[in-house]
Amino acid sequence: MPLEVESFGPEDFVHRSGVSRETLERLKIYASLLEDWNARHNLVSQSSLSQMWRRHFWDSAQLGPLVPDSAKTLVDLGSGAGFPGLVLAEIFRERPGFRAVLYESTAKKCRFLEAVAQRLTLSVEIRNARIEDAAPEPFDVVVARACAPLSRLLAYAHAFWGAHTVGLFLKGQNVAAELTEAHKSWRMDIHRHRSQSDPSGVILEVRELHRAAQRTHGKD
């Protein structure tokens, strides 16, 4: 079914995502807080608010079916206003033992994330820190949106990688060039999924992430 980008609202979100009405009501509170805070703090582009249910909430929620059933821990790198990490934390709030960690270096965005989590009575850990300063800590799922070019994003993600980690990264129309550059430094099992929220977007599902062997140049 084609995505009607201009008219996509909460009911379309429910239809596409399959979330419960209780989840929708909590996400509506999230949306209201985003509009309120954005007027003062510029958390997301003002122009995106008129299409927030597609560009932010559905863009994030479409990762849900790609999260393994066995996953219990998730980290969002550069969470910003909570997309996709906070939306996924809400979607998986009923999964026993599920734990979400959001990394965000900007203090005002962390305050927003804390305010939303409190209103939604959502248990998440918000870390006001730079990703590159994080100590190694494996997670089942690593997610990111608009965080960094893929090669640098993989360097960030590597600190959170375990034997069975899955990376889910939302990327735009430059993905081919980013993949070409990333393959110079990284070996990985990668699958592309067409974005359901953005005709020009793609979801990269990454497994088996390893640094590529560095070539050495010696003299004959």
TORPA-471223 format. One line per 8 residues: number of its first residue (from 1); their letters; for each residue x, y, z of N, C-alpha, C. Coordinates in Angstrom, 2 decimals, always signed. Example, Ala and Ser with C-alpha at 12.3 -4.5 7.8 and 13.67 -1.06 7.14 Angstrom:
1 = as = +13.19:-5.69:+7.80:+12.30:-4.50:+7.80:+13.20:-3.30:+7.80; +12.85:-2.25:+7.08:+13.67:-1.06:+7.14:+12.90:+0.03:+7.87
//
This chain:
1 = mplevesf = +0.85:-1.20:+0.00:+0.00:+0.00:+0.00:+0.89:+1.25:+0.00; +0.70:+2.18:-0.96:+1.53:+3.38:-1.00:+1.38:+4.21:+0.27; +2.48:+4.85:+0.64:+2.47:+5.67:+1.84:+2.05:+7.09:+1.49; +0.93:+7.54:+2.05:+0.45:+8.91:+1.82:+1.21:+9.84:+2.76; +2.31:+10.38:+2.28:+3.23:+11.08:+3.16:+2.65:+12.36:+3.74; +1.78:+13.03:+3.01:+1.28:+14.32:+3.48:+0.21:+14.18:+4.55; -0.51:+13.06:+4.55:-1.65:+12.94:+5.46:-1.43:+11.89:+6.55; -0.21:+11.44:+6.72:+0.08:+10.36:+7.66:-0.05:+10.87:+9.09
9 = gpedfvhr = -1.00:+10.28:+9.85:-1.24:+10.71:+11.21:-1.26:+9.55:+12.18; -1.74:+9.77:+13.40:-1.75:+8.72:+14.43:-2.47:+7.44:+14.01; -3.61:+7.57:+13.31:-4.34:+6.37:+12.90:-3.56:+5.57:+11.86; -2.86:+6.28:+10.98:-2.02:+5.60:+10.00:-0.87:+4.90:+10.71; -0.35:+5.55:+11.74:+0.74:+4.94:+12.52:+0.28:+3.64:+13.16; -0.90:+3.63:+13.76:-1.44:+2.42:+14.38:-1.62:+1.33:+13.33; -2.17:+1.69:+12.18:-2.42:+0.73:+11.12:-1.12:+0.09:+10.64; -0.09:+0.91:+10.48:+1.19:+0.40:+9.98:+1.96:-0.38:+11.04
17 = sgvsretl = +1.97:+0.13:+12.25:+2.83:-0.44:+13.30:+2.17:-1.58:+14.07; +0.83:-1.55:+14.16:+0.13:-2.57:+14.92:+0.23:-2.41:+16.43; +0.63:-1.22:+16.91:+0.74:-1.02:+18.35:-0.64:-0.93:+18.98; -0.69:-1.13:+20.29:-1.96:-1.06:+21.01:-2.42:+0.38:+21.14; -3.68:+0.54:+21.49:-4.23:+1.88:+21.72:-3.56:+2.53:+22.93; -3.18:+1.72:+23.91:-2.50:+2.26:+25.10:-1.14:+2.82:+24.71; -0.44:+2.10:+23.85:+0.85:+2.60:+23.37:+0.67:+3.88:+22.57; -0.35:+3.91:+21.72:-0.61:+5.12:+20.93:-0.87:+6.31:+21.84
25 = erlkiyas = -1.66:+6.13:+22.89:-1.97:+7.24:+23.78:-0.70:+7.77:+24.45; +0.21:+6.86:+24.82:+1.46:+7.32:+25.42:+2.33:+8.05:+24.39; +2.34:+7.57:+23.16:+3.11:+8.24:+22.12:+2.51:+9.60:+21.76; +1.20:+9.74:+21.91:+0.59:+11.06:+21.70:+1.07:+12.06:+22.76; +1.26:+11.59:+23.98:+1.83:+12.44:+25.03:+3.25:+12.85:+24.63; +4.02:+11.88:+24.15:+5.37:+12.14:+23.65:+5.33:+13.21:+22.57; +4.42:+13.06:+21.61:+4.31:+14.02:+20.50:+3.97:+15.42:+21.02; +3.08:+15.50:+21.98:+2.70:+16.79:+22.55:+3.89:+17.45:+23.26
33 = lledwnar = +4.65:+16.65:+24.00:+5.84:+17.19:+24.66:+6.87:+17.65:+23.65; +7.01:+16.91:+22.56:+7.97:+17.30:+21.52:+7.60:+18.66:+20.92; +6.33:+18.84:+20.63:+5.90:+20.14:+20.07:+6.16:+21.27:+21.06; +5.85:+21.03:+22.32:+6.03:+22.05:+23.35:+7.50:+22.41:+23.54; +8.34:+21.41:+23.73:+9.76:+21.65:+23.96:+10.45:+22.21:+22.71; +10.02:+21.76:+21.54:+10.70:+22.18:+20.32:+10.55:+23.67:+20.06; +9.46:+24.24:+20.54:+9.26:+25.68:+20.37:+10.35:+26.48:+21.10; +10.93:+25.88:+22.14:+11.95:+26.58:+22.94:+13.36:+26.07:+22.73
41 = hnlvsqss = +13.48:+24.80:+22.34:+14.81:+24.18:+22.34:+15.28:+23.62:+21.01; +14.46:+23.67:+19.98:+14.88:+23.22:+18.64:+15.48:+21.82:+18.67; +14.71:+20.86:+19.13:+15.16:+19.47:+19.24:+15.18:+18.77:+17.89; +14.19:+19.06:+17.05:+14.12:+18.54:+15.69:+13.79:+19.72:+14.78; +13.94:+19.55:+13.46:+13.62:+20.65:+12.56:+12.13:+20.98:+12.68; +11.83:+22.27:+12.75:+10.45:+22.70:+12.92:+9.56:+22.21:+11.79; +10.12:+22.15:+10.58:+9.33:+21.73:+9.42:+8.91:+20.27:+9.51; +9.64:+19.46:+10.29:+9.31:+18.03:+10.38:+8.12:+17.76:+11.29
49 = lsqmwrrh = +7.74:+18.73:+12.12:+6.67:+18.49:+13.08:+5.32:+18.27:+12.42; +5.10:+18.87:+11.26:+3.82:+18.68:+10.58:+3.67:+17.25:+10.06; +4.79:+16.52:+9.97:+4.76:+15.13:+9.53:+5.42:+14.22:+10.55; +5.29:+14.58:+11.83:+6.05:+13.86:+12.85:+5.68:+12.38:+12.94; +4.43:+12.03:+12.68:+4.03:+10.63:+12.84:+4.67:+9.74:+11.79; +4.97:+10.29:+10.64:+5.71:+9.54:+9.63:+7.21:+9.70:+9.81; +7.69:+10.94:+9.89:+9.12:+11.21:+9.85:+9.83:+10.85:+11.15; +9.14:+10.80:+12.25:+9.80:+10.48:+13.52:+9.27:+9.18:+14.14
57 = fwdsaqlg = +7.96:+9.09:+14.36:+7.42:+7.93:+15.07:+7.40:+6.66:+14.21; +6.88:+6.74:+13.00:+6.86:+5.56:+12.15:+8.27:+5.22:+11.66; +9.08:+6.21:+11.38:+10.47:+5.98:+10.99:+11.19:+5.15:+12.05; +10.90:+5.42:+13.31:+11.50:+4.68:+14.42:+10.86:+3.31:+14.61; +9.54:+3.28:+14.65:+8.81:+2.04:+14.96:+9.00:+0.95:+13.92; +9.31:+1.32:+12.68:+9.48:+0.30:+11.65:+10.66:-0.62:+11.94; +11.55:-0.23:+12.86:+12.65:-1.10:+13.24:+12.19:-2.25:+14.14; +11.02:-2.09:+14.77:+10.55:-3.07:+15.74:+10.57:-4.51:+15.25
65 = plvpdsak = +10.01:-4.81:+14.07:+10.00:-6.19:+13.60:+11.39:-6.77:+13.33; +12.40:-5.91:+13.21:+13.77:-6.38:+12.96:+14.53:-6.65:+14.24; +13.96:-6.26:+15.38:+14.58:-6.55:+16.68:+14.32:-8.02:+17.01; +15.36:-8.82:+17.23:+15.16:-10.25:+17.50:+14.27:-10.49:+18.72; +13.52:-11.58:+18.68:+12.64:-11.92:+19.79:+13.40:-12.15:+21.08; +14.66:-12.56:+20.95:+15.47:-12.86:+22.13:+16.17:-11.63:+22.72; +16.10:-10.49:+22.03:+16.83:-9.30:+22.46:+16.29:-8.75:+23.78; +17.19:-8.46:+24.70:+16.81:-7.90:+25.99:+17.46:-6.55:+26.26
73 = tlvdlgsg = +18.50:-6.20:+25.48:+19.19:-4.92:+25.69:+19.33:-4.18:+24.37; +19.12:-2.87:+24.43:+19.20:-2.03:+23.23:+19.88:-0.72:+23.59; +20.76:-0.25:+22.71:+21.40:+1.05:+22.90:+21.17:+1.89:+21.65; +20.80:+3.15:+21.88:+20.57:+4.13:+20.81:+21.73:+5.12:+20.83; +22.45:+5.22:+19.71:+23.62:+6.08:+19.63:+23.24:+7.44:+19.06; +23.39:+8.48:+19.88:+23.01:+9.82:+19.45:+21.51:+9.93:+19.36; +20.83:+9.72:+20.49:+19.37:+9.57:+20.48:+18.62:+10.84:+20.10; +19.22:+12.01:+20.30:+18.54:+13.25:+19.94:+17.27:+13.45:+20.74
81 = agfpglvl = +16.14:+13.54:+20.03:+14.84:+13.68:+20.69:+14.19:+12.32:+20.96; +15.00:+11.25:+20.90:+14.50:+9.92:+21.25:+14.18:+9.01:+20.10; +14.60:+9.41:+18.89:+14.30:+8.61:+17.71:+15.57:+7.94:+17.19; +15.60:+6.61:+17.12:+14.47:+5.69:+17.34:+14.39:+5.09:+18.75; +15.38:+5.31:+19.60:+15.51:+4.54:+20.83:+14.35:+4.63:+21.80; +13.83:+5.84:+22.03:+12.76:+6.00:+23.01:+11.45:+5.40:+22.50; +11.21:+5.52:+21.21:+10.02:+4.90:+20.62:+10.09:+3.38:+20.76; +11.25:+2.81:+20.49:+11.41:+1.36:+20.61:+11.30:+0.91:+22.07
89 = aeifrerp = +11.81:+1.72:+22.98:+11.67:+1.39:+24.41:+10.20:+1.33:+24.81; +9.40:+2.24:+24.26:+7.96:+2.21:+24.53:+7.31:+0.97:+23.91; +7.66:+0.64:+22.69:+7.08:-0.50:+22.01:+7.39:-1.81:+22.74; +8.60:-1.90:+23.30:+9.03:-3.14:+23.96:+8.94:-3.05:+25.47; +8.17:-2.12:+25.99:+8.10:-1.92:+27.43:+7.57:-3.16:+28.16; +6.76:-3.97:+27.50:+6.18:-5.15:+28.15:+7.05:-6.39:+28.00; +8.16:-6.29:+27.24:+9.02:-7.46:+27.09:+9.78:-7.67:+28.40; +9.66:-8.84:+29.02:+10.31:-9.07:+30.33:+11.81:-8.82:+30.28
97 = gfravlye = +12.27:-7.99:+31.22:+13.70:-7.74:+31.34:+14.30:-6.84:+30.29; +13.46:-6.23:+29.45:+14.01:-5.39:+28.38:+14.62:-4.11:+28.94; +15.80:-3.77:+28.47:+16.54:-2.60:+28.96:+17.02:-1.76:+27.78; +16.73:-0.46:+27.82:+17.16:+0.46:+26.76:+18.05:+1.55:+27.35; +19.13:+1.84:+26.64:+20.07:+2.89:+27.03:+20.16:+3.89:+25.88; +20.02:+5.16:+26.19:+20.07:+6.22:+25.17:+21.30:+7.09:+25.42; +22.18:+7.18:+24.43:+23.34:+8.06:+24.50:+23.01:+9.37:+23.79; +23.23:+10.49:+24.49:+23.01:+11.81:+23.89:+23.97:+12.80:+24.56
105 = stakkcrf = +24.75:+13.51:+23.76:+25.78:+14.40:+24.31:+25.26:+15.79:+24.65; +24.08:+16.16:+24.14:+23.54:+17.51:+24.37:+22.63:+17.49:+25.60; +22.95:+18.30:+26.59:+22.25:+18.26:+27.88:+20.76:+18.57:+27.73; +20.39:+19.56:+26.91:+18.98:+19.93:+26.80:+18.16:+18.80:+26.19; +18.77:+18.03:+25.30:+18.05:+16.89:+24.72:+17.90:+15.79:+25.76; +18.91:+15.63:+26.61:+18.79:+14.64:+27.69:+17.67:+15.02:+28.66; +17.54:+16.31:+28.94:+16.46:+16.75:+29.83:+15.10:+16.45:+29.20; +15.00:+16.63:+27.89:+13.76:+16.28:+27.20:+13.48:+14.79:+27.29
113 = leavaqrl = +14.49:+13.98:+27.03:+14.32:+12.53:+27.10:+13.87:+12.10:+28.49; +14.45:+12.71:+29.51:+14.07:+12.39:+30.89:+12.63:+12.80:+31.16; +12.21:+13.96:+30.63:+10.84:+14.43:+30.83:+9.84:+13.48:+30.18; +10.14:+13.03:+28.96:+9.24:+12.11:+28.26:+9.18:+10.77:+29.00; +10.34:+10.25:+29.38:+10.37:+8.96:+30.09:+9.57:+9.02:+31.38; +9.66:+10.14:+32.08:+8.92:+10.29:+33.33:+7.43:+10.33:+33.07; +6.99:+11.09:+32.07:+5.55:+11.19:+31.76:+4.99:+9.86:+31.29; +5.80:+9.08:+30.57:+5.34:+7.80:+30.05:+5.58:+6.66:+31.04
121 = tlsveirn = +6.13:+7.01:+32.21:+6.53:+6.01:+33.22:+7.33:+4.89:+32.55; +8.31:+5.32:+31.75:+9.11:+4.41:+30.95:+10.49:+4.28:+31.57; +10.91:+3.07:+31.83:+12.21:+2.83:+32.44:+13.29:+2.73:+31.37; +14.05:+3.82:+31.21:+15.18:+3.84:+30.29:+16.36:+4.50:+31.01; +17.55:+4.20:+30.53:+18.75:+4.85:+31.08:+19.24:+5.86:+30.07; +19.33:+7.11:+30.47:+19.76:+8.19:+29.58:+21.16:+8.63:+30.00; +22.10:+8.52:+29.09:+23.48:+8.86:+29.38:+23.89:+10.12:+28.63; +24.12:+11.18:+29.38:+24.58:+12.44:+28.80:+26.09:+12.35:+28.62
129 = ariedaap = +26.49:+11.75:+27.50:+27.91:+11.48:+27.27:+28.17:+11.35:+25.77; +29.43:+11.53:+25.40:+29.84:+11.33:+24.01:+30.01:+9.83:+23.76; +29.51:+9.36:+22.63:+29.56:+7.94:+22.32:+31.00:+7.44:+22.29; +31.90:+8.26:+21.71:+33.28:+7.81:+21.55:+34.01:+7.67:+22.87; +33.45:+8.22:+23.95:+34.06:+8.09:+25.27:+33.51:+6.90:+26.06; +32.55:+6.19:+25.49:+31.90:+5.10:+26.21:+32.84:+3.91:+26.41; +32.76:+3.30:+27.57:+33.50:+2.06:+27.82:+32.84:+0.92:+27.06; +33.61:-0.06:+26.61:+33.02:-1.20:+25.89:+31.94:-1.89:+26.73
137 = epfdvvva = +30.80:-2.14:+26.10:+29.67:-2.76:+26.79:+28.76:-3.39:+25.74; +28.67:-4.71:+25.68:+27.88:-5.35:+24.63:+26.37:-5.21:+24.85; +25.66:-4.99:+23.75:+24.20:-4.94:+23.74:+23.69:-5.91:+22.69; +22.46:-6.34:+22.85:+21.85:-7.22:+21.85:+21.54:-6.48:+20.55; +21.11:-5.21:+20.69:+20.73:-4.41:+19.53:+21.35:-3.02:+19.65; +21.94:-2.54:+18.55:+22.46:-1.18:+18.48:+21.68:-0.46:+17.38; +21.09:+0.70:+17.71:+20.32:+1.45:+16.72:+20.86:+2.87:+16.62; +20.62:+3.49:+15.48:+21.04:+4.89:+15.29:+20.31:+5.47:+14.09
145 = racaplsr = +20.09:+6.77:+14.18:+19.48:+7.51:+13.07:+20.18:+8.86:+12.98; +20.66:+9.21:+11.80:+21.28:+10.53:+11.57:+22.39:+10.81:+12.57; +23.15:+9.77:+12.91:+24.19:+9.92:+13.92:+25.52:+10.32:+13.31; +25.95:+9.61:+12.25:+27.26:+9.85:+11.65:+27.32:+9.06:+10.35; +28.26:+9.41:+9.45:+28.49:+8.56:+8.28:+28.78:+7.13:+8.72; +28.43:+6.15:+7.88:+28.43:+4.76:+8.29:+29.78:+4.29:+8.83; +30.88:+4.65:+8.19:+32.17:+4.19:+8.64:+32.45:+4.63:+10.08; +32.14:+5.88:+10.39:+32.34:+6.39:+11.75:+31.30:+5.79:+12.70
153 = llayahaf = +30.08:+5.62:+12.23:+29.04:+5.01:+13.06:+29.43:+3.59:+13.48; +30.00:+2.83:+12.56:+30.43:+1.47:+12.89:+31.55:+1.48:+13.92; +32.43:+2.49:+13.85:+33.48:+2.60:+14.86:+32.88:+2.87:+16.23; +31.85:+3.71:+16.28:+31.13:+3.94:+17.55:+30.46:+2.64:+18.01; +29.75:+2.00:+17.09:+28.95:+0.82:+17.44:+29.82:-0.35:+17.90; +31.03:-0.41:+17.41:+31.90:-1.55:+17.72:+32.12:-1.71:+19.22; +32.12:-0.61:+19.95:+32.31:-0.67:+21.41:+31.13:-1.34:+22.11; +29.99:-1.43:+21.41:+28.79:-2.00:+22.00:+28.45:-3.37:+21.41
161 = wgahtvgl = +29.40:-3.92:+20.65:+29.13:-5.13:+19.89:+29.51:-6.37:+20.67; +28.62:-7.37:+20.62:+28.89:-8.68:+21.20:+28.81:-9.74:+20.12; +28.90:-10.99:+20.51:+28.92:-12.09:+19.54:+27.65:-12.17:+18.70; +26.51:-11.78:+19.26:+25.24:-11.92:+18.55:+24.52:-10.59:+18.37; +25.25:-9.50:+18.44:+24.64:-8.16:+18.31:+24.10:-7.93:+16.90; +22.99:-7.23:+16.82:+22.40:-6.79:+15.56:+22.41:-5.26:+15.55; +22.90:-4.68:+14.47:+22.84:-3.23:+14.29:+21.72:-2.87:+13.33; +20.90:-1.89:+13.69:+19.81:-1.41:+12.84:+20.00:+0.07:+12.65
169 = flkgqnva = +20.42:+0.47:+11.45:+20.80:+1.85:+11.20:+19.94:+2.45:+10.07; +19.27:+3.54:+10.37:+18.45:+4.24:+9.39:+19.34:+5.16:+8.55; +19.31:+4.97:+7.24:+20.18:+5.73:+6.35:+19.38:+6.32:+5.19; +19.97:+7.34:+4.56:+19.30:+8.03:+3.47:+19.84:+7.66:+2.10; +19.70:+8.57:+1.15:+19.99:+8.26:-0.25:+21.48:+8.12:-0.55; +22.36:+8.52:+0.37:+23.80:+8.39:+0.15:+24.35:+7.06:+0.66; +23.49:+6.10:+0.92:+23.91:+4.86:+1.56:+24.93:+4.10:+0.72; +24.82:+4.12:-0.60:+25.76:+3.36:-1.43:+27.19:+3.87:-1.25
177 = aelteahk = +27.36:+5.18:-1.28:+28.69:+5.76:-1.09:+29.20:+5.48:+0.32; +28.31:+5.53:+1.32:+28.73:+5.27:+2.70:+29.16:+3.81:+2.86; +28.47:+2.89:+2.20:+28.84:+1.48:+2.27:+30.19:+1.23:+1.61; +30.42:+1.86:+0.48:+31.71:+1.71:-0.21:+32.85:+2.14:+0.69; +32.68:+3.26:+1.37:+33.72:+3.76:+2.28:+33.86:+2.85:+3.50; +32.74:+2.40:+4.04:+32.78:+1.57:+5.25:+33.48:+0.23:+5.00; +33.32:-0.33:+3.81:+33.92:-1.63:+3.52:+35.45:-1.57:+3.47; +36.00:-0.38:+3.42:+37.46:-0.24:+3.46:+38.02:-0.56:+4.85
185 = swrmdihr = +37.19:-0.37:+5.87:+37.65:-0.55:+7.25:+36.94:-1.65:+8.01; +35.80:-2.12:+7.48:+34.99:-3.06:+8.25:+34.56:-4.25:+7.41; +34.50:-5.41:+8.06:+33.89:-6.61:+7.50:+32.59:-6.85:+8.25; +31.55:-7.20:+7.53:+30.25:-7.36:+8.18:+29.30:-8.16:+7.29; +28.30:-8.74:+7.93:+27.18:-9.35:+7.23:+26.08:-8.31:+7.22; +25.69:-7.85:+6.04:+24.79:-6.71:+5.96:+23.60:-7.00:+5.04; +22.43:-6.59:+5.48:+21.21:-6.72:+4.69:+20.54:-5.35:+4.61; +20.05:-5.03:+3.43:+19.34:-3.76:+3.25:+17.83:-4.02:+3.25
193 = hrsqsdps = +17.11:-3.16:+3.95:+15.65:-3.19:+3.95:+15.15:-1.82:+3.48; +14.22:-1.82:+2.59:+13.65:-0.54:+2.13:+12.92:+0.14:+3.27; +13.19:+1.42:+3.47:+12.47:+2.17:+4.49:+10.99:+2.25:+4.14; +10.14:+2.05:+5.13:+8.69:+2.17:+4.93:+8.19:+3.58:+5.19; +9.07:+4.44:+5.68:+8.66:+5.80:+6.01:+9.20:+6.84:+5.03; +10.26:+6.48:+4.30:+10.94:+7.42:+3.41:+11.30:+6.70:+2.12; +10.72:+7.10:+0.98:+11.00:+6.41:-0.29:+12.48:+6.37:-0.65; +13.25:+7.33:-0.17:+14.68:+7.36:-0.50:+15.54:+6.75:+0.60
201 = gvilevre = +14.91:+6.24:+1.66:+15.65:+5.74:+2.80:+15.86:+4.23:+2.78; +16.75:+3.77:+3.65:+17.05:+2.35:+3.76:+17.40:+2.03:+5.21; +17.08:+0.82:+5.62:+17.50:+0.32:+6.94:+18.62:-0.68:+6.69; +19.76:-0.46:+7.33:+20.87:-1.41:+7.24:+20.83:-2.31:+8.47; +20.71:-3.60:+8.24:+20.76:-4.60:+9.30:+22.16:-5.21:+9.26; +22.93:-4.98:+10.31:+24.34:-5.38:+10.34:+24.56:-6.45:+11.40; +25.27:-7.50:+11.01:+25.69:-8.56:+11.94:+27.14:-8.88:+11.66; +27.77:-9.59:+12.58:+29.15:-10.06:+12.39:+30.09:-8.89:+12.01
209 = lhraaqrt = +30.13:-7.89:+12.86:+30.95:-6.70:+12.59:+32.37:-6.91:+13.10; +33.34:-6.74:+12.19:+34.75:-6.88:+12.56:+35.57:-5.84:+11.80; +36.64:-5.41:+12.41:+37.56:-4.51:+11.72:+38.26:-5.28:+10.59; +38.40:-4.62:+9.45:+39.10:-5.24:+8.33:+40.59:-5.26:+8.60; +41.26:-6.30:+8.10:+42.72:-6.37:+8.27:+43.36:-5.20:+7.54; +44.29:-4.55:+8.22:+44.97:-3.41:+7.63:+46.09:-3.88:+6.71; +46.14:-3.32:+5.53:+47.21:-3.68:+4.59:+48.49:-2.94:+4.99; +49.58:-3.63:+4.88:+50.88:-3.02:+5.15:+51.65:-2.89:+3.85
217 = hgkd = +52.36:-1.80:+3.70:+53.11:-1.54:+2.49:+54.60:-1.56:+2.82; +55.28:-2.61:+2.40:+56.71:-2.69:+2.66:+57.52:-2.50:+1.39; +58.79:-2.33:+1.55:+59.68:-2.18:+0.39:+60.16:-3.55:-0.08; +60.33:-3.69:-1.38:+60.85:-4.96:-1.92:+62.31:-5.15:-1.51
//
